[in-house]
Amino acid sequence: MITRRLSKNLADYFSKRQLSVNAALKLEERGLELKAGQLLSYVITKCKTEGMNRAVPEELAENAEYDSKRYIDYYQILVQLYFRHSV
């Protein structure tokens, strides 16, 4: 599960391809309005998915098939950034 803070209101995002925006739009479709500054938790889904199906919000993720490879890649990048800035 990844948690991010929305930096803008959903309507203000030019690209809807960001994983957090993908997940937030799914909640908006179900009537939940999210605003800039709110936290959003989501699962990254299998790589074979694309477009709006790349992320599922925590509230809808009960049966989501998460993508372990993408999580490994994601955390490798975070570790690299951490060590690059801590030296």
KEMI-965045 format. One record per atom (N, C-alpha, C): residue number from 1; z, x, y. Coordinates in pm, whole numbers, plus 32768, in hexadecimal, padded with zeros to 4 digits. Layout:
<rs>
{nr: NUM w: Z u: X v: Y};
...
</rs>
This chain:
<rs>
{nr: 1 w: 8000 u: 8056 v: 7F8B};
{nr: 1 w: 8000 u: 8000 v: 8000};
{nr: 1 w: 8000 u: 805B v: 807C};
{nr: 2 w: 7FAA u: 803C v: 80D7};
{nr: 2 w: 7FA0 u: 8086 v: 8155};
{nr: 2 w: 7FC9 u: 8027 v: 81C5};
{nr: 3 w: 8017 u: 8059 v: 8223};
{nr: 3 w: 8041 u: 8008 v: 8295};
{nr: 3 w: 800E u: 804B v: 8315};
{nr: 4 w: 7FCB u: 7FFD v: 8367};
{nr: 4 w: 7F95 u: 802E v: 83E5};
{nr: 4 w: 7FB9 u: 7FCD v: 8454};
{nr: 5 w: 7FBD u: 7FFF v: 84CC};
{nr: 5 w: 7FD3 u: 7FAB v: 8542};
{nr: 5 w: 7F4B u: 7F91 v: 8582};
{nr: 6 w: 7F2E u: 7F13 v: 859B};
{nr: 6 w: 7EB0 u: 7EF1 v: 85DD};
{nr: 6 w: 7EB6 u: 7F21 v: 866E};
{nr: 7 w: 7E54 u: 7F6D v: 8697};
{nr: 7 w: 7E54 u: 7FA2 v: 8720};
{nr: 7 w: 7E14 u: 7F42 v: 8783};
{nr: 8 w: 7DCB u: 7EDF v: 874E};
{nr: 8 w: 7D87 u: 7E7D v: 87A4};
{nr: 8 w: 7D94 u: 7DF3 v: 8765};
{nr: 9 w: 7D74 u: 7D8D v: 87B2};
{nr: 9 w: 7D62 u: 7D08 v: 8778};
{nr: 9 w: 7CE3 u: 7D0D v: 8725};
{nr: 10 w: 7CDC u: 7CBC v: 86BD};
{nr: 10 w: 7C69 u: 7CC3 v: 8662};
{nr: 10 w: 7BE3 u: 7CAF v: 86A9};
{nr: 11 w: 7BDD u: 7C56 v: 8708};
{nr: 11 w: 7B61 u: 7C3C v: 8750};
{nr: 11 w: 7B31 u: 7CB5 v: 879F};
{nr: 12 w: 7B8A u: 7D13 v: 87BD};
{nr: 12 w: 7B68 u: 7D88 v: 880D};
{nr: 12 w: 7B32 u: 7DFD v: 87BC};
{nr: 13 w: 7B36 u: 7DF5 v: 8737};
{nr: 13 w: 7AFF u: 7E5F v: 86E3};
{nr: 13 w: 7A67 u: 7E52 v: 86E0};
{nr: 14 w: 7A22 u: 7EBB v: 8707};
{nr: 14 w: 798F u: 7EBB v: 8703};
{nr: 14 w: 7960 u: 7EBB v: 8672};
{nr: 15 w: 7999 u: 7F16 v: 8623};
{nr: 15 w: 7975 u: 7F21 v: 8596};
{nr: 15 w: 79DE u: 7ED9 v: 8542};
{nr: 16 w: 79B0 u: 7E8A v: 84E6};
{nr: 16 w: 7A0C u: 7E43 v: 848B};
{nr: 16 w: 7A17 u: 7E8C v: 8405};
{nr: 17 w: 79E7 u: 7F09 v: 83FE};
{nr: 17 w: 79E7 u: 7F54 v: 8380};
{nr: 17 w: 7A6A u: 7F9D v: 8364};
{nr: 18 w: 7AC1 u: 7FA7 v: 83C6};
{nr: 18 w: 7B41 u: 7FE9 v: 83AE};
{nr: 18 w: 7B91 u: 7F9A v: 8347};
{nr: 19 w: 7BD3 u: 7FE0 v: 82EE};
{nr: 19 w: 7C1C u: 7F9E v: 8282};
{nr: 19 w: 7C86 u: 7F3E v: 82B8};
{nr: 20 w: 7CCF u: 7F67 v: 831E};
{nr: 20 w: 7D36 u: 7F10 v: 8355};
{nr: 20 w: 7CFA u: 7E92 v: 8392};
{nr: 21 w: 7C87 u: 7EA1 v: 83D1};
{nr: 21 w: 7C42 u: 7E2D v: 840C};
{nr: 21 w: 7C0E u: 7DD1 v: 839E};
{nr: 22 w: 7BD7 u: 7E0C v: 8332};
{nr: 22 w: 7BAB u: 7DBC v: 82BE};
{nr: 22 w: 7C1C u: 7D62 v: 828E};
{nr: 23 w: 7C91 u: 7D9D v: 827B};
{nr: 23 w: 7D04 u: 7D52 v: 8248};
{nr: 23 w: 7D33 u: 7CE9 v: 82AC};
{nr: 24 w: 7D3A u: 7D0E v: 832A};
{nr: 24 w: 7D69 u: 7CB1 v: 8391};
{nr: 24 w: 7D0C u: 7C38 v: 839E};
{nr: 25 w: 7C8B u: 7C4E v: 8391};
{nr: 25 w: 7C2D u: 7BDF v: 839A};
{nr: 25 w: 7C41 u: 7B7A v: 8328};
{nr: 26 w: 7C68 u: 7BAC v: 82B4};
{nr: 26 w: 7C84 u: 7B51 v: 8243};
{nr: 26 w: 7CFB u: 7AF6 v: 8264};
{nr: 27 w: 7D5F u: 7B2E v: 82A6};
{nr: 27 w: 7DD2 u: 7ADC v: 82CE};
{nr: 27 w: 7DAA u: 7A79 v: 833C};
{nr: 28 w: 7D57 u: 7AA7 v: 8398};
{nr: 28 w: 7D2A u: 7A4F v: 8404};
{nr: 28 w: 7CDB u: 79D8 v: 83CC};
{nr: 29 w: 7C8A u: 79F0 v: 8364};
{nr: 29 w: 7C3F u: 7985 v: 8324};
{nr: 29 w: 7C9B u: 7919 v: 82EB};
{nr: 30 w: 7D16 u: 7941 v: 82CC};
{nr: 30 w: 7D77 u: 78E3 v: 8293};
{nr: 30 w: 7DD6 u: 78AC v: 82FC};
{nr: 31 w: 7DB4 u: 78C2 v: 837C};
{nr: 31 w: 7E00 u: 7885 v: 83E7};
{nr: 31 w: 7E6E u: 78D8 v: 8426};
{nr: 32 w: 7E80 u: 7956 v: 83FB};
{nr: 32 w: 7EE7 u: 79AC v: 8434};
{nr: 32 w: 7EA9 u: 7A00 v: 84A3};
{nr: 33 w: 7EDB u: 79F1 v: 851C};
{nr: 33 w: 7EA6 u: 7A3C v: 858D};
{nr: 33 w: 7EF3 u: 7ABE v: 859E};
{nr: 34 w: 7EAC u: 7B2E v: 8599};
{nr: 34 w: 7EE9 u: 7BB1 v: 85AB};
{nr: 34 w: 7EC3 u: 7BE7 v: 8634};
{nr: 35 w: 7F20 u: 7C2D v: 8671};
{nr: 35 w: 7F0A u: 7C64 v: 86F7};
{nr: 35 w: 7F21 u: 7CFA v: 86F8};
{nr: 36 w: 7EF1 u: 7D3B v: 875E};
{nr: 36 w: 7F05 u: 7DCA v: 8770};
{nr: 36 w: 7F9A u: 7DEB v: 8767};
{nr: 37 w: 7FB9 u: 7E55 v: 8720};
{nr: 37 w: 8044 u: 7E81 v: 8713};
{nr: 37 w: 8087 u: 7E52 v: 8693};
{nr: 38 w: 804D u: 7DF0 v: 864F};
{nr: 38 w: 808B u: 7DBE v: 85D4};
{nr: 38 w: 806D u: 7E1C v: 8560};
{nr: 39 w: 80CD u: 7E24 v: 8503};
{nr: 39 w: 80BA u: 7E73 v: 848A};
{nr: 39 w: 8072 u: 7E1F v: 8422};
{nr: 40 w: 801E u: 7E63 v: 83D4};
{nr: 40 w: 7FD1 u: 7E22 v: 836B};
{nr: 40 w: 7FD2 u: 7E7B v: 82F0};
{nr: 41 w: 7FFA u: 7E46 v: 827F};
{nr: 41 w: 7FF8 u: 7E90 v: 8201};
{nr: 41 w: 7F85 u: 7E5E v: 81AD};
{nr: 42 w: 7F40 u: 7EBC v: 816A};
{nr: 42 w: 7ECC u: 7E95 v: 811B};
{nr: 42 w: 7EB6 u: 7EF4 v: 80A6};
{nr: 43 w: 7E64 u: 7EC7 v: 8048};
{nr: 43 w: 7E3E u: 7F15 v: 7FD3};
{nr: 43 w: 7DAA u: 7F38 v: 7FE0};
{nr: 44 w: 7D88 u: 7FB5 v: 7FC2};
{nr: 44 w: 7CFC u: 7FDD v: 7FBF};
{nr: 44 w: 7CC7 u: 7FB5 v: 7F36};
{nr: 45 w: 7C58 u: 7F6A v: 7F35};
{nr: 45 w: 7C21 u: 7F3A v: 7EB7};
{nr: 45 w: 7BBC u: 7F9D v: 7E7D};
{nr: 46 w: 7B8F u: 7F83 v: 7E05};
{nr: 46 w: 7B34 u: 7FDD v: 7DBD};
{nr: 46 w: 7ABB u: 8004 v: 7E11};
{nr: 47 w: 7A8A u: 807F v: 7DFD};
{nr: 47 w: 7A18 u: 80B5 v: 7E48};
{nr: 47 w: 799A u: 8062 v: 7E37};
{nr: 48 w: 798E u: 801B v: 7DCA};
{nr: 48 w: 7914 u: 7FCE v: 7DB5};
{nr: 48 w: 7909 u: 7F5A v: 7E18};
{nr: 49 w: 7978 u: 7F3B v: 7E5A};
{nr: 49 w: 7973 u: 7ED2 v: 7EC0};
{nr: 49 w: 7945 u: 7F10 v: 7F43};
{nr: 50 w: 790E u: 7EBE v: 7F98};
{nr: 50 w: 78E0 u: 7EF1 v: 8019};
{nr: 50 w: 78EE u: 7E85 v: 8082};
{nr: 51 w: 78D1 u: 7EAC v: 80FC};
{nr: 51 w: 78DA u: 7E4B v: 8169};
{nr: 51 w: 7966 u: 7E13 v: 8178};
{nr: 52 w: 7970 u: 7D90 v: 8180};
{nr: 52 w: 79EF u: 7D4E v: 819B};
{nr: 52 w: 7A4C u: 7D49 v: 8123};
{nr: 53 w: 7A24 u: 7D7D v: 80B2};
{nr: 53 w: 7A77 u: 7D78 v: 803A};
{nr: 53 w: 7AB8 u: 7DFD v: 8018};
{nr: 54 w: 7ABF u: 7E57 v: 8077};
{nr: 54 w: 7AF6 u: 7EDB v: 805B};
{nr: 54 w: 7B8D u: 7EE1 v: 8064};
{nr: 55 w: 7BCA u: 7E7C v: 80A0};
{nr: 55 w: 7C5C u: 7E7A v: 80AF};
{nr: 55 w: 7C8E u: 7DEA v: 80A5};
{nr: 56 w: 7D06 u: 7DDD v: 806D};
{nr: 56 w: 7D44 u: 7D59 v: 805D};
{nr: 56 w: 7DD1 u: 7D60 v: 8099};
{nr: 57 w: 7DF6 u: 7D02 v: 80EF};
{nr: 57 w: 7E7C u: 7D05 v: 8129};
{nr: 57 w: 7EE6 u: 7CF1 v: 80BE};
{nr: 58 w: 7F5B u: 7D28 v: 80D7};
{nr: 58 w: 7FCA u: 7D20 v: 8077};
{nr: 58 w: 7FE3 u: 7C91 v: 8048};
{nr: 59 w: 7FDA u: 7C33 v: 80A3};
{nr: 59 w: 7FF8 u: 7BA7 v: 8083};
{nr: 59 w: 7F96 u: 7B6C v: 801D};
{nr: 60 w: 7F20 u: 7BA9 v: 800E};
{nr: 60 w: 7EBA u: 7B76 v: 7FB3};
{nr: 60 w: 7E9B u: 7BD8 v: 7F41};
{nr: 61 w: 7EEB u: 7C40 v: 7F33};
{nr: 61 w: 7ECA u: 7CAE v: 7ED9};
{nr: 61 w: 7F03 u: 7CA3 v: 7E4C};
{nr: 62 w: 7F3A u: 7C32 v: 7E29};
{nr: 62 w: 7F7C u: 7C25 v: 7DA7};
{nr: 62 w: 7F23 u: 7C50 v: 7D33};
{nr: 63 w: 7EA5 u: 7C2A v: 7D32};
{nr: 63 w: 7E4B u: 7C4D v: 7CC4};
{nr: 63 w: 7DDE u: 7CAE v: 7CEE};
{nr: 64 w: 7DEE u: 7CEF v: 7D60};
{nr: 64 w: 7D88 u: 7D4C v: 7D91};
{nr: 64 w: 7D83 u: 7DC8 v: 7D39};
{nr: 65 w: 7D0A u: 7DF5 v: 7D1F};
{nr: 65 w: 7CF5 u: 7E6E v: 7CD0};
{nr: 65 w: 7CEB u: 7EE3 v: 7D32};
{nr: 66 w: 7D57 u: 7F31 v: 7D3D};
{nr: 66 w: 7D58 u: 7F9D v: 7DA0};
{nr: 66 w: 7D08 u: 8014 v: 7D6E};
{nr: 67 w: 7CE1 u: 8069 v: 7DCB};
{nr: 67 w: 7C8C u: 80DC v: 7DAE};
{nr: 67 w: 7CDE u: 815C v: 7DB4};
{nr: 68 w: 7D09 u: 818D v: 7D41};
{nr: 68 w: 7D60 u: 8204 v: 7D3D};
{nr: 68 w: 7D1A u: 827E v: 7D77};
{nr: 69 w: 7C99 u: 828F v: 7D62};
{nr: 69 w: 7C52 u: 8303 v: 7D98};
{nr: 69 w: 7C56 u: 8303 v: 7E31};
{nr: 70 w: 7C43 u: 8291 v: 7E6D};
{nr: 70 w: 7C45 u: 828B v: 7F00};
{nr: 70 w: 7CD1 u: 82A8 v: 7F35};
{nr: 71 w: 7D39 u: 827E v: 7EED};
{nr: 71 w: 7DC2 u: 829E v: 7F17};
{nr: 71 w: 7DDB u: 8334 v: 7F0F};
{nr: 72 w: 7DAD u: 8373 v: 7EA5};
{nr: 72 w: 7DBE u: 8404 v: 7E97};
{nr: 72 w: 7D76 u: 844A v: 7F0A};
{nr: 73 w: 7CFB u: 8424 v: 7F26};
{nr: 73 w: 7CB0 u: 8460 v: 7F96};
{nr: 73 w: 7CF9 u: 844B v: 801A};
{nr: 74 w: 7D2C u: 83D2 v: 802F};
{nr: 74 w: 7D73 u: 83AF v: 80AA};
{nr: 74 w: 7DEE u: 8409 v: 80BC};
{nr: 75 w: 7E3E u: 8418 v: 8052};
{nr: 75 w: 7EB8 u: 8468 v: 805E};
{nr: 75 w: 7E9C u: 84FD v: 8065};
{nr: 76 w: 7E30 u: 852B v: 802B};
{nr: 76 w: 7E0A u: 85B7 v: 803B};
{nr: 76 w: 7DEC u: 85D6 v: 80CD};
{nr: 77 w: 7DA7 u: 857C v: 810E};
{nr: 77 w: 7D88 u: 858E v: 819C};
{nr: 77 w: 7E08 u: 8590 v: 81EF};
{nr: 78 w: 7E64 u: 8534 v: 81D1};
{nr: 78 w: 7EE3 u: 8531 v: 821A};
{nr: 78 w: 7F32 u: 85B2 v: 8209};
{nr: 79 w: 7F37 u: 85E6 v: 818F};
{nr: 79 w: 7F7F u: 8663 v: 8174};
{nr: 79 w: 7F3E u: 86D6 v: 81C0};
{nr: 80 w: 7EBA u: 86DE v: 81BE};
{nr: 80 w: 7E74 u: 8746 v: 8207};
{nr: 80 w: 7E91 u: 8740 v: 829C};
{nr: 81 w: 7E8F u: 86C9 v: 82D3};
{nr: 81 w: 7EAE u: 86B9 v: 8362};
{nr: 81 w: 7F3E u: 86E1 v: 8380};
{nr: 82 w: 7F9A u: 86BD v: 8329};
{nr: 82 w: 8026 u: 86DE v: 833D};
{nr: 82 w: 8038 u: 8776 v: 8342};
{nr: 83 w: 7FFE u: 87BD v: 82E0};
{nr: 83 w: 8011 u: 884E v: 82DA};
{nr: 83 w: 7FC4 u: 8896 v: 8348};
{nr: 84 w: 7F56 u: 885E v: 8373};
{nr: 84 w: 7F09 u: 889A v: 83DF};
{nr: 84 w: 7F5A u: 8897 v: 8462};
{nr: 85 w: 7FA5 u: 882B v: 8477};
{nr: 85 w: 7FF1 u: 881C v: 84F4};
{nr: 85 w: 807F u: 8851 v: 84EB};
{nr: 86 w: 80AC u: 8878 v: 8474};
{nr: 86 w: 8136 u: 88A7 v: 8468};
{nr: 86 w: 813F u: 893F v: 8463};
{nr: 87 w: 80D0 u: 8984 v: 8468};
{nr: 87 w: 80CF u: 8A16 v: 8460};
{nr: 87 w: 80EB u: 8A52 v: 84E6};
</rs>
